[in-house]
Amino acid sequence: MRRRTILFLLSILIFTLFNWRFPFLRFTNYFANDLFALVVSTIPFVLLLVSIFKVNNLKNKLISIPITILLIPFCLLFLLIIGFKIITLPALKNEKDPSFKKLYQVEDDISIYRLDGGATTAYWIEVRQEEVIFPGIKVVKPLFSSYGSGDILYKKTADHLILIDSDSHEVVEEVIIKPFLYF
């Protein structure tokens, strides 16, 4: 495998990990998001196989052996991710993620979601500004998130979104809405 290909695979992996932690690009289809994550999760295994193959090359032993040793724990972590994705992927074939429910569509580009992590977690409210840039791909900017609340009320003004606690009716957050997501 050529160096450019390896660097390309590494950049896709790093980009995807960064996008997972700080979301800014998403597919509009939940199944596509998880399928993409499953495919990207195989990249460390490809790199490990290339590294093991390069160990047989006498010139690269000093580089390939440490890289191979470093990649093994990394691959074990991704093996857990792949196993989890394989188990949960068939449940998302209907394009709906039951744990990620849209509560309100404030405007065309602002949505309020409720996330359900399961029996051992509380609900999570997330407010996002979203814009479709290509068919099937959208840019996402998280505006607000709150763990432990199942519902939230809102009031929209000209360029502000006022978020109100549904139980106490107190203002929780006032978010400034920009016409372009990140500018």
C-alpha positions in Angstrom: 0.0 0.0 0.0 1.4 3.4 -0.9 2.1 6.1 1.6 -0.6 8.4 0.1 -3.2 5.7 0.6 -2.2 5.2 4.2 -2.2 8.9 4.9 -5.6 9.2 3.2 -7.0 6.4 5.4 -5.5 7.9 8.5 -7.0 11.3 7.6 -10.5 9.8 7.1 -10.2 8.1 10.5 -9.0 11.2 12.3 -11.7 13.3 10.6 -14.4 10.8 11.5 -13.3 10.6 15.2 -13.2 14.4 15.4 -16.7 14.6 13.8 -18.0 12.0 16.3 -16.7 14.1 19.2 -17.6 17.5 17.8 -20.4 16.9 15.3 -20.5 19.1 12.3 -21.3 16.8 9.4 -24.1 14.2 9.4 -26.0 12.1 6.9 -29.7 12.8 6.9 -30.3 9.0 7.2 -29.4 7.5 10.6 -28.7 4.1 8.9 -26.1 5.8 6.7 -24.4 7.4 9.7 -24.0 4.1 11.4 -23.0 2.3 8.2 -20.3 4.9 7.6 -19.1 4.5 11.2 -18.9 0.8 10.7 -16.8 1.1 7.5 -14.5 3.7 9.1 -14.0 1.4 12.1 -12.3 -1.1 9.9 -9.5 1.3 8.9 -7.3 0.4 11.9 -7.4 -3.3 10.9 -6.4 -2.4 7.4 -3.5 -0.4 8.8 -2.5 -3.2 11.1 -2.5 -5.7 8.2 -0.3 -3.4 6.1 2.0 -2.9 9.1 2.3 -6.6 9.6 2.9 -7.1 5.9 5.7 -4.5 6.0 7.4 -6.2 8.9 8.5 -8.9 6.4 10.3 -6.2 4.5 13.8 -5.9 6.0 14.1 -2.1 5.3 11.0 -1.2 7.4 11.3 -3.5 10.4 12.5 -0.6 12.7 9.4 1.4 11.8 6.8 -1.4 11.2 7.3 -3.4 14.5 6.6 -0.4 16.8 3.7 0.7 14.7 2.3 -2.8 14.8 2.6 -3.0 18.5 0.9 0.4 18.9 -2.0 -0.6 16.6 -3.0 -3.8 18.4 -4.7 -2.1 21.4 -6.2 0.5 19.1 -7.7 -2.3 17.0 -9.1 -4.0 20.1 -11.0 -0.8 20.9 -12.3 -0.6 17.4 -13.3 -4.3 17.5 -15.7 -3.4 20.4 -17.1 -0.6 18.3 -17.6 -2.9 15.2 -19.3 -5.5 17.4 -21.7 -3.0 18.8 -22.4 -1.4 15.4 -23.1 -4.8 13.8 -25.6 -5.7 16.6 -27.4 -2.3 16.4 -27.3 -1.6 12.7 -30.2 -3.8 11.6 -32.5 -1.9 14.0 -31.9 1.3 12.1 -32.9 0.0 8.6 -36.2 2.0 8.8 -34.2 5.2 8.8 -35.5 6.1 12.3 -33.3 6.1 15.4 -35.7 5.4 18.3 -33.2 6.9 20.8 -33.0 10.2 18.9 -36.5 11.8 18.6 -37.2 15.2 17.2 -39.5 17.1 19.6 -39.9 20.4 17.8 -38.9 21.9 14.5 -38.5 25.6 15.4 -37.6 26.8 12.0 -36.3 25.2 8.8 -32.9 25.0 10.2 -33.4 24.7 14.0 -34.5 21.4 15.6 -35.0 20.3 19.2 -34.3 16.6 19.9 -34.7 14.3 22.9 -32.1 11.6 23.3 -32.9 8.4 25.1 -29.8 6.4 26.3 -31.8 3.6 27.7 -33.0 2.4 31.1 -29.8 3.4 33.0 -29.7 7.0 31.8 -31.9 10.1 31.9 -33.2 11.9 28.8 -31.0 14.5 27.1 -32.3 17.5 25.2 -30.2 18.8 22.3 -30.9 21.9 20.2 -29.2 22.0 16.8 -29.0 24.3 13.9 -28.9 22.2 10.7 -28.5 23.0 7.1 -28.6 20.5 4.2 -25.5 21.2 2.0 -25.8 18.2 -0.4 -28.7 15.8 -0.8 -28.3 13.4 2.1 -25.6 15.4 4.0 -26.2 18.2 6.4 -24.0 20.6 8.5 -24.9 20.5 12.2 -24.1 23.0 14.9 -25.1 22.1 18.4 -26.6 25.1 20.1 -27.6 23.8 23.5 -27.7 20.5 25.4 -29.1 19.5 28.8 -28.7 16.1 30.4 -31.6 15.1 32.7 -34.4 16.9 31.2 -37.1 15.2 29.1 -38.8 18.3 27.6 -38.1 21.9 27.0 -40.1 24.9 25.9 -38.9 27.6 23.6 -39.7 31.1 22.4 -38.3 32.4 19.1 -37.4 36.1 18.7 -35.7 37.7 15.7 -32.2 36.3 16.2 -32.6 34.6 19.6 -34.0 31.3 20.8 -35.0 31.4 24.4 -35.1 28.0 26.0 -37.5 27.5 29.0 -37.5 24.7 31.5 -40.8 22.8 31.1 -41.3 22.2 34.8 -40.2 25.5 36.4 -40.9 27.8 33.4 -37.6 29.5 34.1 -35.3 30.6 31.3 -32.6 28.1 30.9 -30.6 29.5 28.1 -30.8 32.2 25.5 -29.1 31.2 22.2 -28.1 33.6 19.5 -29.0 32.2 16.1 -26.6 33.0 13.3 -27.8 33.1 9.7 -24.9 30.9 8.6 -24.2 28.0 10.9 -20.5 28.6 11.8 -20.0 32.2 10.6 
